[in-house]
């Protein structure tokens, strides 16, 4: 491979700079709008630096308990779901890696691997959650993803 010319380097830099600007502009604009006052937003011009910065939008959002409760639930489901998934997946993977010691391990492995090929769909999943009595329950968000088949295969191979 030969060293690129200065024209090639400059053109790559320009293209990459344009891509970065196009990708970052919406995020910067949304953050700028969130700090703008109501009077600044009534105009038709785009301003990246607010004339009268304020935290009114954030105080309005956090005044109600909806956003804070949603953040608490999201963090709780993420932490508990991740820990439960790791615990159950690694436990099952360890048991399935000892095929000579555990009876029926090949059958269980085939059942789990079958979920990689065939998925039930949203309606059977809903019916299962309803049948188990988990409607309007946080467990309905955690239990269906407790054992991930792909992760099980990777961890099983590690244990083997």
N, C-alpha and C positions, 0 to 999 in steps of 0.2 A: 504494500500500500504506500502510495506516495503522499507527501504532505500536501494538504489542500492549499490552493492559491489564496491570496488576500481577498480577491473578489468573491470566491466561494465562501470564505469565512464571514465577510461582511453581509453577503446575501442571506446566509443562514442566520446570522444574528438579527437582521431586520425582520425576517419571517418569524423567527421565534419571539421577538419582542412584540410584534403585532398579535400573535396568538396569545401571549401572556396578557396583553392589554385587553383583548376581546374577552378572555376568560375571567379576568379579575374585575372588570368594570361593573358587572351587575352586583357583585358582592359589595364593592365599595359604595355603589349607589344606594343599595338598601341600607347599609350602615349609616350613610349620610342622611338619608330620609328619616331614619329612626331618631336621630338627634336634632332634626329640624323642628322649628315651632310651627304651629298651625298657620300663621300668617306667611311664613316662608313657603309653605306648600301650596298656597293659593295661586302663586304665579305659574307661568307656563315655561319658565326657563329651567334648565337643569343646572343645579349647583352642587358640586361635590363637597364644598365647605359651607356649612350652614351659617347664615348671617347672625341668627339669634339661636345658638344651641341651647337645648333644653332636654331634660330627662322626663318630660311629661308623658311620653309614650310608654316608657318603662314603668313609671309609677302607676299608670292606668292599667297596664297589663298585670302587674304584680299586686295591685290593690284587691282584685278578686282572687279567690283561692283556686281558680280553675287551672291556671298555668303551673302554680307550685305543686298542686296535687298531681297533675299530669307528669311533671318531672319526677316526683317521688315514686309514682307507680312505674314509670319507665325505668328508672334506675333500679328499683327493687326487682322488677321482672328480669332485667338484664343480669343483675348480680346473682339472683337465686337461680335463674334459668341456666346461666353459664356454669355455676357450681354443680347443679344437679346433672347437667349434661355431661360434664367432665367426670363426675363420680360414677354415673351409671354406664357411660360408654367405656371408660377404662376398666371398670369391674367386669363387664360382659366381655370385653376384648381379652382380658387376662384369662377368664374362664374358657373362652373359645380357642385361645392359643394352646391350651393343654388338651388337645383332642383325644389323646390316649387315656387321660385320667378322668374326664368328665363324660358320662354317658349322654348321648343325644346332642352333643355339641355340634356335630356336622349338620344335623337337622335344623337347629336353631340358627346356625350360620347361614344356611340356605334360605330360611325365612327372612332374615334380616337383609340378605343380599337381594332377595326378591323385591324388596321395597325400592331398591335402586332402579329396577326395570319397570315396575308398575306402581303408580300412585293412585290412591282411591279417588281423589278429587275433593272439591269443596263441600258438596252435598253429603256424601257419606261421612266426611269428617264432622260436619255439623250434627248429623244424626247420632254419631258416636258420642260426641260431647253432650248432646241432649239426653241420650240414654244413660250416660254415667252421672247425670245430674250436676253437670259442671257449668251450666249456662249462667252468665253474669258472675263468674268466679275467676279469680286470677290463675287458678290451677289450669283452666282451659287454655291459657296462653303458654304455660310451661310444660305440661305433661305431653302434648303431642310431639314435641321436639326433644324429648329426653335422650333418645338414642338416635344419633345420626349415623346412617349406614356407611357413608364414605369415611367419616372419622373412625368408625369402628374397624373398618378394613385397615386403615393406616396404623392404628394403635395395635391391632392384632398382629400385624406384620412386624411391628417393633418388638412386641413381646416374644414372638417366635424367633 
